[in-house]
Amino acid sequence: MKIDWAALGSVFGVSLIVTVALVGLFTLGIVGLSKRESASAQGDTATLAVTGAYACFAACAAAVAYGIYLIVV
């Protein structure tokens, strides 16, 4: 049995980058929702921040769904 170390390293690198990107995207969504809370406390609205937060969460959900799709197929 021979292990293809280059392919194993490639898979590790891509999974690490995708994981960091998803965590960053989810963090941006949390920050957007916290902007809504602080704007609500001041009596303002943060429509753009909330829309951006929902877009971040939707992108995270799409990436997870695509990963599950790749595993199943």
N, C-alpha and C positions, 0 to 999 in steps of 0.2 A: 504494500500500500504506500502510495506516495502522496504527500500533502502539497497542494499548490499554495505556497505561502504568499505569493503575490495576490492571488484571488482572495485569500483569507484576510490579508491586510486591506485590500480594497473594500471588502464588505464591512470590515471594522471601521474604516475611515468614513464611509458613506453613512453608516448607522450612527456614528458619533456626531457627524455634522447635522443630520436630520433631527436627532434628539435635541441638540442644542438649539436648533432653529425652532422646533416646536415649543420648547420651554420658553424661549424668547417671545414667540408669538402669543403664547398664553399669558405671559407676564404683561405684554402690552395690553391685552384685553382686561386684565385685572386693574392696570393703571387707568385705563379709560373709564372703568366703572367707578373707581375711586374719585375720579374727577367729577363724576355725576354727583356723588355724595357731598363733595366739598362745595360744588356749585349749588346744590339744593339747600345746604346750610346757609348760604349767602343770599338765597332767594333768586338765583339765576338758573338758567337752563344750560345744559352741556350736550346739545343735540349731536354735534360733530363727534365728541368724545364717546358718546354712547353708541353711535353708528359705527365708529371705528372699532370699538370693543366687540360689538356683535359680529363685525366682519372678521376680526381676529379669531373669535371663537368658531365661526363657521369654517374658516380656513383650517383650523386645528381639527375640527370634526371631519372635514373632507380628507385631510392627510391621513388620519387614523383609518377612515373607511377605505381609502386607497391601499393602505398597508394590509388591511384585512383581506381586501380583494386579491392582492398579490400572493398572500399566503394560501388562500383557498384555491386559486387557479393554479 
